[in-house]
Amino acid sequence: MGYDVEYLKNQTSINYDKTLCYCKNVSYRDAYKVIADNRLTKLEEVVEKTQASTGCGGCKDRITSLIEYAKNNNYEPLNV
């Protein structure tokens, strides 16, 4: 089960550690850090750096949403 990024933003730090990509065991926290630190704008860039979405591909929409969230928030670090 995936979590909406806005939901995670308003939760405790433990929720940032929920899994974004189950096949490659990539958390929302890890993916967001890679996106923000490298100011990534494309799904392919995140896939290359994290290997997320290289299994079943079911997390592509979650990754794309996370990229948009990061861009809309000027790549600010997570609150927790």
C-alpha positions as CSV (number, residue, x, y, z in Angstrom):
1,M,0.0,0.0,0.0
2,G,1.4,3.4,-1.0
3,Y,1.1,6.6,0.9
4,D,0.2,10.0,-0.5
5,V,3.1,12.4,-0.1
6,E,1.0,15.1,1.5
7,Y,-0.2,12.6,4.1
8,L,3.4,11.6,4.9
9,K,4.5,15.3,5.2
10,N,2.0,15.8,8.0
11,Q,2.9,12.6,9.9
12,T,5.6,11.6,12.3
13,S,9.1,10.7,11.1
14,I,8.3,7.0,11.2
15,N,6.0,7.4,8.2
16,Y,8.8,8.8,6.0
17,D,10.3,5.4,6.3
18,K,7.3,3.7,4.7
19,T,8.2,1.8,1.5
20,L,7.9,3.6,-1.8
21,C,9.2,0.8,-3.9
22,Y,8.6,-2.7,-2.6
23,C,10.7,-4.5,-5.2
24,K,13.9,-2.6,-4.4
25,N,13.0,-1.7,-0.8
26,V,13.3,2.1,-1.3
27,S,11.6,4.3,1.3
28,Y,10.0,7.6,0.7
29,R,12.7,9.2,2.8
30,D,15.5,7.7,0.7
31,A,13.9,8.6,-2.6
32,Y,13.0,12.2,-1.4
33,K,16.6,12.7,-0.2
34,V,18.0,11.7,-3.6
35,I,15.5,13.9,-5.4
36,A,16.1,16.9,-3.2
37,D,19.9,16.6,-3.0
38,N,20.3,16.2,-6.7
39,R,17.4,18.5,-7.7
40,L,16.0,15.7,-10.0
41,T,13.1,16.4,-12.3
42,K,12.6,13.2,-14.2
43,L,11.5,9.7,-13.3
44,E,14.4,8.2,-15.2
45,E,16.9,10.2,-13.0
46,V,15.4,8.8,-9.8
47,V,15.3,5.3,-11.2
48,E,19.0,5.5,-12.1
49,K,20.0,6.8,-8.7
50,T,17.8,4.6,-6.5
51,Q,16.9,1.6,-8.7
52,A,13.3,2.1,-7.6
53,S,10.8,1.1,-10.3
54,T,13.2,-1.4,-11.9
55,G,11.2,-4.4,-10.6
56,C,7.5,-4.4,-11.3
57,G,7.2,-0.7,-12.1
58,G,4.2,-0.3,-9.8
59,C,5.7,2.7,-8.0
60,K,6.2,5.0,-11.0
61,D,3.3,7.1,-10.2
62,R,4.4,7.5,-6.6
63,I,7.9,8.5,-7.7
64,T,6.5,11.0,-10.2
65,S,4.3,12.4,-7.4
66,L,7.3,12.7,-5.1
67,I,9.3,14.5,-7.8
68,E,6.5,17.0,-8.3
69,Y,6.1,17.5,-4.5
70,A,9.9,18.2,-4.2
71,K,9.9,20.6,-7.1
72,N,6.8,22.5,-5.8
73,N,8.6,22.8,-2.4
74,N,11.9,24.0,-3.9
75,Y,13.6,20.8,-2.9
76,E,13.4,21.7,0.8
77,P,14.5,19.0,3.2
78,L,11.8,16.9,4.9
79,N,10.4,18.4,8.2
80,V,11.6,15.5,10.3
